[in-house]
Amino acid sequence: MPEVELSAGTIDYEDTGGDGPVVVLVHGLGFDESVWADVVYGLRPGFRVVVPVLPIGSHRRPMRPDADLSAHGIARLLAEFMDRLDLRDVTLVQNDTGTAQLLLGVRDERIARLVLTSCEALDNYPPGVQGRILHTACRIPGGLFLLVQSFRFPFLARMETSLGGMAKRPLPKELIARWYGPLLTDRGIRRDFAKFLRTTQKDCYLKAAENLPSFTRPALVAWGAEDRMMPPATGRRLARLLPKARYVEIPDARTLVQLDNPTALTEEIRRFVKENPLAGEG
């Protein structure tokens, strides 16, 4: 994978290339670019798809010890990433962790269209049972290390109170191993992961919502219809705050909509871009 040096450290990214409209896919906490594989495949014809591996748990190299890895820090790194690659008129697609919202009204000059799939928003942080368990574990000495050990065993990771609650179908054990291998084997990655959990303020997404009405570019809120961790009611509230948003529910999907129903999500993104062309497109 190509890599890029950012202020916090070096990150990897996937880039399909081409001269089509740019789509940047943003993963959530403890995932990497592989969580988007089916959507990348579906969008590749006609789009340039870019997927950064953000330093929130499944990254390959620890960040600098003084790096700001709070939700706001990760949002700034995402903006810096788009600057470094000079990505313009981006369709920014966020899943799970809601950091893209923190760019709106602050560093959104490269964002032409916004897609928010099931993600943390408003007062839903930490989200669900999973979020509350992580939030508690990172504040108990040794708690996060012990919790992470459960990901060595696929049957534990697939429990409803763990990863299993984020997807409708059992997650492949090879993906679980890929996502959580860095956390299990590298103390620096665990430090980065814990830093996000410990330094992200509980009300950061609620405060960010104050900027949403000022984002007057097209937005799509595409929520997992059966999501328990990020309830659809949160998605509907989010859509009402964005002046040019359309709300849609992705059937047969929970939080990880890109794994549960990648075809439906890909079709919604394609439709959204087609219905909201920019100057010089299509």
MARVEXZA-54052 format. One record per residue: residue number from 0; x, y, z of N, C-alpha, C, O in turn. Coordinates in steps of 0.1 Angstrom, whole numbers, plus 5000, padded with zeros to 4 digits. Layout:
BEGIN
k/n.x/n.y/n.z/ca.x/ca.y/ca.z/c.x/c.y/c.z/o.x/o.y/o.z
NUM/X/Y/Z/X/Y/Z/X/Y/Z/X/Y/Z
...
***
This chain:
BEGIN
k/n.x/n.y/n.z/ca.x/ca.y/ca.z/c.x/c.y/c.z/o.x/o.y/o.z
0/5008/4988/5000/5000/5000/5000/5009/5012/5000/5019/5012/5006
1/5004/5023/4993/5012/5036/4994/5010/5041/5008/5001/5037/5016
2/5019/5050/5012/5019/5056/5025/5021/5071/5024/5026/5076/5014
3/5018/5078/5034/5019/5093/5034/5023/5097/5048/5018/5092/5058
4/5033/5107/5049/5037/5112/5062/5028/5124/5066/5027/5134/5059
5/5022/5122/5078/5013/5133/5083/5020/5138/5096/5030/5133/5101
6/5014/5148/5102/5020/5154/5114/5021/5145/5125/5029/5146/5134
7/5011/5135/5126/5011/5125/5137/5020/5113/5134/5023/5106/5144
8/5023/5111/5122/5031/5099/5118/5027/5095/5104/5020/5102/5097
9/5032/5083/5100/5030/5077/5087/5018/5068/5087/5017/5059/5095
10/5009/5071/5077/4997/5062/5076/4997/5056/5062/5003/5061/5052
11/4991/5044/5061/4989/5037/5048/4975/5042/5042/4967/5047/5049
12/4974/5040/5029/4961/5042/5023/4960/5034/5010/4970/5030/5004
13/4947/5032/5006/4944/5026/4993/4939/5036/4984/4932/5045/4987
14/4943/5035/4971/4939/5045/4961/4938/5038/4948/4947/5033/4942
15/4925/5037/4942/4923/5030/4930/4928/5038/4918/4929/5033/4907
16/4930/5051/4920/4935/5060/4909/4923/5063/4899/4912/5060/4902
17/4927/5068/4888/4917/5072/4878/4913/5087/4879/4917/5094/4889
18/4906/5092/4869/4902/5106/4869/4887/5108/4872/4882/5118/4869
19/4880/5098/4877/4866/5099/4881/4864/5107/4893/4874/5111/4900
20/4852/5110/4897/4849/5117/4910/4856/5110/4921/4856/5098/4922
21/4861/5118/4931/4869/5112/4942/4859/5109/4953/4852/5117/4958
22/4860/5096/4958/4853/5092/4970/4863/5088/4980/4872/5079/4977
23/4862/5093/4992/4871/5090/5003/4862/5082/5013/4852/5087/5018
24/4866/5070/5016/4859/5061/5025/4866/5061/5039/4878/5058/5039
25/4859/5064/5049/4865/5065/5063/4860/5054/5072/4847/5053/5074
26/4869/5046/5077/4865/5035/5086/4863/5040/5100/4867/5051/5104
27/4859/5031/5109/4857/5034/5123/4868/5028/5132/4878/5023/5127
28/4865/5029/5145/4875/5025/5155/4877/5010/5155/4868/5002/5155
29/4890/5007/5153/4894/4993/5153/4893/4986/5140/4894/4973/5139
30/4891/4993/5129/4890/4988/5115/4901/4993/5107/4907/5003/5110
31/4902/4988/5095/4911/4993/5085/4905/4993/5071/4892/4992/5070
32/4912/4995/5061/4906/4997/5047/4899/4984/5043/4890/4986/5034
33/4902/4973/5048/4895/4960/5044/4880/4960/5047/4873/4953/5040
34/4876/4968/5056/4862/4968/5059/4854/4974/5048/4841/4972/5047
35/4860/4981/5039/4854/4988/5027/4856/4980/5014/4852/4985/5004
36/4862/4968/5015/4866/4962/5003/4855/4960/4992/4857/4963/4980
37/4843/4956/4996/4833/4953/4987/4827/4966/4981/4824/4967/4969
38/4827/4977/4989/4823/4990/4983/4833/4996/4974/4829/5001/4964
39/4846/4994/4977/4857/4998/4968/4855/4991/4954/4856/4998/4944
40/4853/4978/4955/4851/4970/4943/4839/4976/4935/4839/4977/4923
41/4828/4979/4942/4816/4983/4935/4817/4997/4929/4810/5000/4919
42/4825/5006/4936/4826/5019/4931/4838/5021/4921/4838/5031/4914
43/4847/5012/4920/4859/5014/4912/4856/5018/4898/4862/5027/4893
44/4846/5011/4891/4843/5016/4878/4836/5030/4878/4825/5032/4883
45/4844/5040/4874/4838/5054/4873/4842/5063/4884/4840/5075/4883
46/4849/5058/4895/4853/5066/4906/4868/5064/4909/4873/5053/4907
47/4874/5074/4915/4887/5072/4922/4883/5071/4936/4878/5080/4943
48/4886/5059/4942/4883/5056/4956/4896/5056/4964/4905/5049/4961
49/4895/5064/4975/4907/5065/4984/4903/5061/4998/4892/5066/5003
50/4911/5052/5004/4907/5048/5018/4919/5049/5027/4928/5041/5026
51/4920/5059/5035/4931/5061/5045/4929/5051/5056/4918/5048/5061
52/4941/5046/5061/4940/5037/5073/4944/5047/5085/4955/5050/5088
53/4933/5051/5092/4935/5061/5102/4940/5054/5115/4938/5042/5117
54/4948/5062/5123/4954/5056/5135/4945/5054/5147/4947/5061/5157
55/4935/5045/5145/4926/5043/5156/4924/5028/5159/4913/5023/5162
56/4935/5021/5158/4935/5007/5163/4939/4996/5154/4944/4986/5159
57/4937/4998/5141/4942/4987/5131/4952/4992/5122/4955/4986/5112
58/4959/5003/5126/4970/5009/5118/4983/5000/5120/4984/4993/5130
59/4992/5002/5111/5004/4993/5111/5015/4999/5119/5023/4991/5124
60/5016/5012/5120/5027/5018/5127/5022/5028/5138/5013/5035/5135
61/5028/5027/5150/5023/5036/5160/5026/5051/5156/5035/5053/5148
62/5018/5060/5161/5020/5074/5158/5030/5080/5168/5034/5073/5177
63/5034/5092/5166/5043/5099/5175/5037/5100/5189/5025/5102/5190
64/5045/5098/5199/5039/5098/5213/5031/5111/5216/5022/5110/5224
65/5034/5122/5210/5027/5134/5214/5016/5137/5204/5010/5148/5205
66/5012/5128/5195/5002/5130/5186/4988/5132/5192/4985/5125/5202
67/4980/5141/5187/4966/5143/5192/4958/5133/5185/4955/5134/5173
68/4953/5122/5192/4945/5112/5186/4931/5112/5192/4924/5101/5191
69/4926/5123/5197/4912/5124/5201/4904/5124/5188/4909/5124/5177
70/4891/5124/5189/4882/5125/5177/4885/5138/5169/4886/5137/5157
71/4888/5149/5176/4891/5161/5169/4905/5160/5162/4907/5164/5151
72/4914/5153/5169/4927/5151/5163/4927/5142/5150/4933/5145/5141
73/4919/5132/5151/4917/5123/5139/4910/5130/5128/4914/5128/5116
74/4900/5139/5131/4894/5147/5121/4904/5156/5114/4904/5157/5101
75/4913/5162/5122/4923/5171/5116/4933/5163/5107/4937/5167/5097
76/4936/5150/5111/4945/5142/5103/4938/5138/5090/4944/5137/5079
77/4925/5136/5090/4917/5133/5078/4918/5145/5069/4920/5143/5056
78/4916/5157/5074/4918/5169/5066/4932/5170/5060/4934/5174/5049
79/4942/5168/5069/4955/5169/5064/4958/5158/5053/4966/5161/5044
80/4953/5146/5055/4954/5136/5045/4949/5141/5031/4956/5139/5021
81/4937/5147/5031/4931/5151/5018/4940/5163/5013/4941/5164/5000
82/4945/5171/5021/4954/5182/5017/4967/5176/5010/4971/5180/4999
83/4973/5166/5017/4986/5161/5012/4984/5154/4998/4993/5155/4990
84/4973/5147/4996/4970/5141/4983/4963/5151/4973/4960/5147/4962
85/4961/5163/4978/4954/5173/4970/4941/5168/4964/4938/5169/4952
86/4933/5161/4972/4920/5156/4968/4910/5167/4968/4908/5174/4978
87/4903/5169/4957/4893/5180/4955/4879/5175/4952/4877/5164/4947
88/4869/5183/4956/4855/5179/4954/4852/5165/4958/4847/5157/4951
89/4856/5162/4970/4855/5149/4976/4841/5145/4980/4834/5154/4986
90/4837/5133/4977/4825/5127/4984/4831/5120/4995/4837/5109/4994
91/4828/5125/5007/4834/5119/5020/4824/5110/5026/4812/5114/5029
92/4827/5097/5028/4818/5087/5033/4824/5082/5047/4835/5077/5047
93/4816/5083/5057/4820/5080/5071/4812/5068/5076/4800/5068/5074
94/4818/5059/5083/4811/5048/5090/4816/5047/5104/4828/5048/5106
95/4807/5043/5113/4810/5039/5127/4815/5051/5135/4807/5057/5142
96/4828/5055/5135/4833/5066/5142/4829/5079/5135/4831/5080/5123
97/4824/5089/5142/4817/5100/5135/4826/5112/5133/4822/5123/5132
98/4839/5110/5131/4849/5121/5131/4847/5130/5119/4850/5142/5120
99/4841/5125/5108/4839/5134/5096/4830/5146/5100/4832/5157/5094
100/4821/5144/5109/4812/5155/5113/4820/5167/5119/4816/5178/5119
101/4832/5164/5125/4839/5174/5132/4846/5183/5122/4852/5194/5126
102/4846/5180/5109/4852/5188/5099/4842/5199/5094/4847/5209/5089
103/4830/5197/5096/4820/5205/5090/4820/5219/5097/4819/5220/5109
104/4821/5229/5089/4822/5243/5094/4836/5246/5099/4838/5257/5104
105/4845/5237/5098/4859/5239/5104/4869/5237/5093/4877/5246/5090
106/4869/5225/5087/4879/5222/5076/4872/5214/5065/4876/5203/5062
107/4861/5219/5060/4853/5212/5050/4855/5217/5036/4846/5214/5027
108/4865/5225/5033/4867/5231/5020/4869/5221/5009/4866/5224/4997
109/4874/5209/5012/4876/5199/5001/4864/5189/5000/4864/5180/4991
110/4854/5191/5008/4842/5182/5008/4831/5188/4999/4826/5198/5002
111/4828/5181/4988/4817/5185/4980/4804/5178/4983/4793/5184/4981
112/4805/5166/4988/4793/5158/4991/4797/5150/5004/4808/5146/5006
113/4787/5148/5013/4789/5141/5025/4780/5129/5026/4768/5130/5024
114/4785/5117/5030/4777/5106/5032/4780/5101/5046/4792/5097/5049
115/4770/5100/5055/4772/5095/5068/4764/5082/5069/4752/5082/5069
116/4771/5071/5071/4764/5058/5073/4764/5057/5089/4770/5065/5096
117/4758/5046/5093/4757/5044/5108/4770/5048/5115/4780/5042/5113
118/4769/5058/5124/4781/5063/5131/4777/5071/5143/4765/5074/5146
119/4786/5073/5152/4784/5081/5164/4780/5095/5160/4785/5101/5151
120/4770/5100/5167/4764/5113/5164/4756/5118/5176/4751/5111/5183
121/4756/5132/5177/4747/5138/5187/4751/5133/5201/4762/5134/5205
122/4741/5128/5208/4744/5124/5222/4747/5109/5223/4748/5104/5234
123/4748/5102/5211/4751/5088/5212/4766/5085/5212/4772/5079/5202
124/4773/5089/5223/4787/5086/5225/4789/5085/5240/4786/5094/5247
125/4796/5074/5245/4800/5062/5237/4787/5054/5233/4778/5054/5241
126/4788/5048/5221/4776/5042/5215/4773/5028/5220/4783/5020/5220
127/4761/5025/5224/4757/5011/5227/4765/5005/5238/4773/5011/5245
128/4762/4992/5240/4769/4984/5250/4784/4983/5247/4792/4985/5256
129/4787/4981/5234/4801/4980/5230/4809/4993/5234/4820/4992/5239
130/4804/5004/5231/4811/5017/5234/4812/5019/5249/4823/5024/5253
131/4802/5016/5256/4803/5018/5271/4813/5008/5277/4821/5012/5286
132/4814/4996/5272/4824/4987/5277/4838/4992/5274/4847/4992/5283
133/4841/4996/5262/4854/5002/5258/4857/5014/5267/4868/5015/5272
134/4847/5023/5268/4849/5035/5276/4853/5032/5290/4862/5039/5296
135/4847/5022/5296/4850/5018/5310/4864/5011/5311/4872/5014/5320
136/4866/5002/5301/4879/4994/5302/4891/5003/5301/4901/5000/5307
137/4891/5013/5293/4902/5022/5291/4906/5030/5303/4916/5036/5304
138/4897/5031/5313/4899/5038/5325/4902/5030/5337/4904/5035/5348
139/4903/5017/5335/4907/5008/5345/4922/5003/5342/4924/4998/5331
140/4931/5004/5351/4945/4999/5348/4945/4985/5343/4940/4976/5350
141/4950/4983/5331/4951/4970/5325/4938/4965/5319/4937/4955/5313
142/4927/4973/5320/4914/4969/5316/4914/4968/5301/4908/4958/5295
143/4919/4977/5293/4919/4977/5279/4927/4965/5273/4923/4958/5264
144/4939/4963/5280/4947/4951/5275/4939/4938/5277/4939/4930/5268
145/4933/4936/5288/4925/4924/5290/4913/4923/5280/4911/4912/5275
146/4906/4934/5278/4895/4934/5269/4900/4930/5255/4893/4922/5248
147/4911/4936/5250/4916/4933/5237/4919/4918/5235/4918/4913/5224
148/4923/4911/5246/4927/4897/5245/4915/4889/5240/4917/4878/5234
149/4903/4894/5243/4891/4886/5238/4891/4884/5223/4885/4875/5218
150/4897/4894/5216/4897/4893/5201/4906/4882/5196/4907/4880/5184
151/4914/4875/5205/4921/4863/5200/4912/4852/5197/4916/4842/5190
152/4900/4853/5202/4890/4841/5201/4878/4846/5193/4870/4854/5198
153/4876/4841/5181/4865/4846/5172/4852/4845/5179/4843/4853/5177
154/4849/4834/5187/4836/4832/5193/4833/4843/5203/4821/4847/5205
155/4843/4848/5210/4841/4860/5219/4839/4873/5211/4831/4881/5215
156/4847/4875/5201/4846/4887/5193/4832/4888/5186/4827/4898/5183
157/4826/4876/5183/4813/4876/5176/4801/4877/5186/4790/4877/5181
158/4803/4879/5198/4792/4881/5208/4785/4894/5205/4791/4903/5200
159/4772/4894/5209/4764/4906/5206/4769/4918/5213/4768/4930/5209
160/4776/4916/5225/4782/4928/5232/4795/4932/5227/4802/4941/5233
161/4800/4925/5216/4813/4929/5210/4811/4932/5196/4801/4938/5192
162/4820/4928/5187/4819/4930/5173/4806/4924/5167/4800/4930/5158
163/4802/4913/5172/4790/4906/5167/4778/4914/5166/4769/4913/5158
164/4777/4924/5176/4765/4933/5176/4765/4943/5165/4755/4950/5164
165/4776/4945/5158/4777/4955/5148/4774/4950/5134/4773/4958/5125
166/4772/4937/5132/4769/4931/5119/4758/4920/5121/4757/4914/5131
167/4751/4918/5110/4740/4908/5110/4745/4894/5110/4740/4885/5116
168/4756/4892/5102/4761/4879/5100/4775/4877/5107/4782/4887/5109
169/4779/4865/5110/4791/4863/5117/4803/4868/5109/4804/4866/5097
170/4811/4876/5115/4823/4882/5109/4833/4872/5106/4836/4864/5115
171/4839/4871/5094/4850/4861/5091/4861/4862/5101/4866/4873/5104
172/4866/4851/5106/4877/4851/5116/4890/4857/5110/4898/4863/5118
173/4892/4856/5097/4904/4862/5091/4903/4877/5092/4914/4884/5093
174/4891/4883/5091/4890/4898/5092/4892/4902/5107/4899/4912/5109
175/4886/4895/5116/4888/4898/5130/4903/4898/5133/4908/4907/5140
176/4910/4888/5128/4925/4886/5131/4932/4898/5125/4942/4903/5130
177/4928/4902/5113/4935/4913/5106/4933/4926/5113/4942/4934/5116
178/4920/4929/5117/4917/4941/5124/4924/4943/5137/4929/4954/5141
179/4924/4932/5145/4929/4933/5159/4943/4928/5161/4948/4928/5172
180/4949/4923/5150/4963/4918/5152/4972/4929/5157/4980/4927/5166
181/4971/4942/5151/4980/4952/5156/4978/4955/5171/4988/4958/5178
182/4966/4955/5176/4963/4958/5190/4969/4947/5199/4974/4950/5210
183/4968/4935/5194/4973/4924/5202/4988/4923/5202/4994/4917/5212
184/4995/4928/5192/5009/4925/5191/5018/4938/5193/5030/4936/5194
185/5012/4950/5193/5020/4962/5194/5016/4971/5205/5004/4976/5204
186/5024/4973/5215/5021/4982/5226/5018/4996/5221/5009/5003/5227
187/5025/5001/5211/5023/5014/5206/5009/5016/5200/5003/5027/5201
188/5004/5006/5193/4991/5006/5187/4981/5007/5198/4971/5014/5197
189/4983/4999/5208/4973/4999/5220/4973/5013/5226/4963/5018/5231
190/4985/5019/5227/4986/5033/5233/4978/5043/5224/4970/5051/5230
191/4979/5042/5211/4971/5051/5202/4956/5048/5204/4949/5058/5204
192/4952/5036/5204/4938/5032/5206/4933/5038/5219/4922/5044/5219
193/4940/5036/5229/4936/5041/5243/4935/5056/5243/4927/5062/5249
194/4945/5062/5236/4945/5077/5236/4932/5082/5229/4926/5092/5234
195/4927/5076/5219/4914/5080/5213/4903/5079/5223/4895/5089/5225
196/4902/5068/5230/4892/5066/5239/4892/5075/5251/4882/5080/5256
197/4904/5078/5256/4906/5086/5268/4905/5101/5266/4901/5108/5275
198/4908/5105/5254/4908/5120/5251/4897/5125/5243/4895/5137/5242
199/4888/5116/5238/4876/5121/5231/4866/5125/5241/4862/5117/5250
200/4861/5137/5240/4851/5142/5250/4837/5136/5247/4833/5135/5235
201/4830/5133/5258/4817/5127/5256/4807/5135/5248/4798/5130/5241
202/4808/5148/5249/4799/5157/5242/4804/5162/5229/4799/5172/5223
203/4815/5157/5223/4821/5163/5212/4812/5162/5199/4812/5172/5191
204/4805/5152/5198/4796/5151/5186/4783/5160/5188/4778/5165/5178
205/4779/5161/5200/4768/5169/5203/4771/5184/5200/4763/5191/5194
206/4783/5188/5204/4788/5202/5201/4790/5204/5186/4787/5214/5181
207/4795/5193/5179/4797/5194/5165/4784/5196/5157/4784/5202/5147
208/4773/5191/5163/4760/5192/5156/4756/5207/5154/4748/5210/5146
209/4762/5216/5162/4759/5230/5161/4763/5236/5147/4758/5246/5142
210/4773/5229/5141/4779/5233/5128/4771/5227/5116/4773/5231/5105
211/4764/5217/5119/4757/5209/5108/4748/5218/5099/4748/5216/5087
212/4740/5227/5105/4731/5235/5096/4739/5244/5087/4733/5248/5077
213/4751/5247/5089/4759/5255/5080/4765/5248/5068/4770/5254/5059
214/4764/5234/5069/4769/5226/5057/4758/5225/5047/4749/5217/5048
215/4758/5234/5037/4747/5235/5027/4750/5227/5014/4743/5228/5004
216/4760/5219/5014/4763/5210/5003/4755/5197/5004/4750/5194/5015
217/4754/5190/4993/4745/5178/4994/4750/5168/5004/4763/5166/5006
218/4741/5161/5011/4744/5151/5021/4735/5139/5020/4723/5141/5017
219/4740/5128/5023/4732/5116/5023/4735/5109/5037/4746/5107/5041
220/4724/5106/5044/4725/5098/5056/4719/5085/5054/4707/5083/5052
221/4728/5075/5053/4724/5061/5049/4727/5052/5061/4738/5048/5064
222/4716/5049/5068/4717/5042/5081/4713/5027/5080/4705/5023/5072
223/4720/5019/5088/4716/5005/5089/4702/5003/5095/4700/5008/5106
224/4693/4997/5088/4679/4997/5092/4677/4989/5105/4668/4991/5112
225/4686/4980/5108/4685/4971/5119/4696/4974/5129/4700/4966/5138
226/4702/4986/5129/4713/4990/5138/4708/4991/5152/4698/4998/5155
227/4715/4985/5161/4712/4986/5175/4722/4995/5183/4718/5002/5192
228/4734/4996/5178/4745/5004/5184/4743/5019/5181/4745/5027/5189
229/4739/5021/5168/4737/5035/5163/4722/5035/5158/4720/5033/5147
230/4712/5037/5167/4698/5036/5163/4694/5045/5152/4699/5056/5150
231/4686/5040/5143/4681/5048/5131/4675/5061/5136/4676/5071/5128
232/4670/5062/5147/4664/5075/5152/4675/5085/5153/4672/5097/5150
233/4687/5081/5156/4698/5091/5156/4701/5096/5142/4704/5107/5140
234/4701/5086/5133/4703/5090/5119/4693/5100/5113/4696/5109/5106
235/4680/5098/5117/4670/5107/5113/4672/5121/5119/4670/5131/5112
236/4675/5121/5131/4678/5134/5138/4690/5141/5131/4689/5153/5128
237/4700/5133/5127/4712/5139/5121/4708/5145/5107/4712/5156/5104
238/4700/5138/5100/4696/5142/5086/4688/5155/5087/4689/5164/5078
239/4680/5157/5097/4672/5169/5098/4680/5181/5101/4676/5193/5098
240/4692/5179/5106/4701/5191/5109/4709/5195/5097/4715/5206/5097
241/4710/5187/5087/4718/5190/5075/4708/5195/5064/4699/5188/5060
242/4709/5208/5060/4699/5214/5051/4696/5207/5038/4685/5207/5033
243/4707/5200/5032/4704/5194/5019/4707/5179/5020/4713/5173/5012
244/4701/5173/5031/4703/5159/5033/4691/5150/5029/4680/5155/5030
245/4694/5139/5024/4684/5128/5022/4687/5117/5031/4698/5112/5032
246/4676/5112/5038/4678/5101/5047/4673/5088/5040/4662/5088/5034
247/4681/5077/5042/4677/5064/5036/4682/5053/5046/4692/5055/5052
248/4674/5043/5047/4678/5032/5056/4683/5020/5047/4676/5016/5037
249/4694/5014/5050/4700/5003/5042/4694/4990/5048/4697/4987/5060
250/4686/4983/5040/4679/4971/5046/4689/4960/5049/4700/4959/5044
251/4685/4951/5059/4693/4940/5062/4707/4943/5067/4717/4937/5063
252/4708/4954/5074/4722/4959/5078/4721/4965/5092/4711/4971/5096
253/4732/4963/5100/4734/4970/5113/4745/4981/5111/4745/4988/5100
254/4754/4982/5120/4763/4993/5120/4772/4992/5108/4775/5002/5101
255/4778/4980/5106/4787/4978/5095/4780/4976/5082/4780/4965/5076
256/4773/4986/5077/4765/4985/5065/4773/4981/5053/4767/4974/5044
257/4786/4985/5052/4794/4982/5041/4797/4967/5040/4801/4962/5030
258/4796/4960/5051/4798/4945/5051/4784/4938/5050/4783/4928/5043
259/4774/4943/5057/4761/4936/5057/4754/4937/5043/4748/4928/5039
260/4754/4949/5037/4747/4951/5025/4755/4961/5016/4751/4972/5013
261/4767/4957/5011/4775/4966/5003/4769/4970/4990/4771/4981/4985
262/4761/4961/4984/4755/4964/4971/4745/4976/4973/4745/4985/4965
263/4737/4975/4983/4727/4986/4985/4734/4999/4988/4730/5009/4983
264/4744/4998/4997/4751/5011/5000/4758/5017/4988/4758/5029/4986
265/4765/5008/4980/4771/5013/4968/4762/5019/4958/4765/5030/4952
266/4750/5013/4957/4740/5019/4948/4735/5032/4953/4733/5041/4945
267/4734/5034/4966/4729/5046/4971/4740/5057/4969/4736/5069/4966
268/4753/5054/4971/4763/5064/4969/4764/5068/4954/4765/5080/4951
269/4763/5058/4945/4763/5061/4930/4751/5070/4927/4752/5080/4919
270/4739/5067/4932/4727/5075/4929/4729/5089/4935/4726/5099/4928
271/4734/5090/4947/4736/5103/4953/4746/5112/4945/4743/5124/4943
272/4757/5106/4941/4766/5114/4933/4760/5118/4919/4762/5130/4915
273/4753/5109/4913/4747/5112/4900/4736/5123/4902/4735/5132/4893
274/4729/5123/4913/4718/5133/4915/4723/5147/4919/4716/5157/4919
275/4736/5147/4923/4742/5160/4928/4755/5162/4920/4766/5162/4927
276/4755/5164/4907/4767/5166/4899/4773/5180/4902/4767/5189/4906
277/4786/5180/4901/4794/5192/4902/4797/5198/4888/4795/5191/4878
278/4802/5210/4888/4805/5216/4875/4816/5207/4868/4826/5204/4874
279/4813/5204/4855/4823/5196/4848/4821/5181/4849/4827/5173/4842
280/4811/5177/4858/4808/5162/4859/4796/5159/4851/4786/5166/4849
281/4797/5146/4845/4786/5140/4840/4777/5147/4830/4767/5141/4825
***
